[in-house]
Amino acid sequence: MILNFFTSFFDYVMILLIVLNLSLRKFKDGQNKRFSTLLLALIFLTVYFLLIFIDWLKLAPWCEYIALAIGLGIVIIFRKRLWPWRMKCRECGKKMNWDAILGRDENLCDECWEKKYPEKKKEREEKKKLAPQALSEEKIEERCRNAEKIDDVPWGSWEPQDRCVLTYVMDGDKILLILKKRGLGEGYYNAPGGHIELEETSLEAAVRETKEETGLTVSGLKEKGTLRFQFKDGLRMVCYVFIADSWEGELKECDEARPFWTDKNAIDYDMMWKDDKLWLPLLLEGKEFEGWFIFSDREMIDAKVECISEDQE
């Protein structure tokens, strides 16, 4: 009977103790309370296995009470370690907050704890000052528009308004570019590319845009870089850069672009966005990269490019 009772609640009790123990891991001052959850679990398991052993040996039912007595004896012996939690501060008697109840072994409220450990109070205040503050959308927008340096942009909170792709098609020493005939970057040389449509992956967009702007159907694409652009007018754009060395079809000019092949060593960077000169050579060397840029219209205000890895092939 007792074994059946333990079996009914075994899963719930163990899950509760495990969750409580994991919750206490974030508290540096609650090591004793974490240990108490492990000790409670160990006692519960000990009694449970004793009951199973008694049932397996088919001993008399009263033997189950011996198992309970053993568990109770352990509880009495370790009673001070088993229940270290208090609802009220042991110094002033004030009701404590949940973090203090769970994670502070000394069971002190915030005021008493700060009086006892003024150096920890100072340390905690310093951490609050250094911790990044949550920014409202308006504040993010203001900081992005006024940014003059890459580090001025709150990249941790930065979200792009537009997502796009660029695809560089390679043919030996040749690379496929387009002359942009309209839209953002009109009059510049660039790679085929454009916006990623809703519910479209970046890879799907790269294939579609290349087909629309050049007439070529590309395959075997590899993503090589991620570029993030902050414009002074507020536009926030991220661009995923691909390369492709397999294609089908013939070059075709469209209303938006005129495609053409050029030698990799003869790229006219003066006819391109200013950031291209910083990362396109990395692409041509087979490297992966990330870039962050601030632009005012077509003028590049600041830039940062990092090489991530070499091509492993």
Secondary structure as UniProt FT lines:
FT   HELIX           2..23
FT   HELIX           24..26
FT   TURN            28..29
FT   HELIX           31..56
FT   TURN            57..58
FT   TURN            61..62
FT   HELIX           63..77
FT   HELIX           79..82
FT   TURN            90..92
FT   HELIX           98..103
FT   TURN            105..106
FT   HELIX           110..116
FT   HELIX           118..130
FT   HELIX           137..146
FT   HELIX           150..152
FT   TURN            155..157
FT   STRAND          162..171
FT   TURN            172..173
FT   STRAND          174..180
FT   TURN            184..187
FT   STRAND          189..190
FT   STRAND          193..195
FT   TURN            198..199
FT   HELIX           202..214
FT   STRAND          217..219
FT   STRAND          222..231
FT   TURN            232..233
FT   STRAND          236..244
FT   STRAND          246..248
FT   STRAND          257..263
FT   HELIX           264..266
FT   HELIX           269..271
FT   TURN            274..275
FT   HELIX           276..284
FT   TURN            285..286
FT   STRAND          288..296
FT   TURN            297..298
FT   STRAND          299..309
//
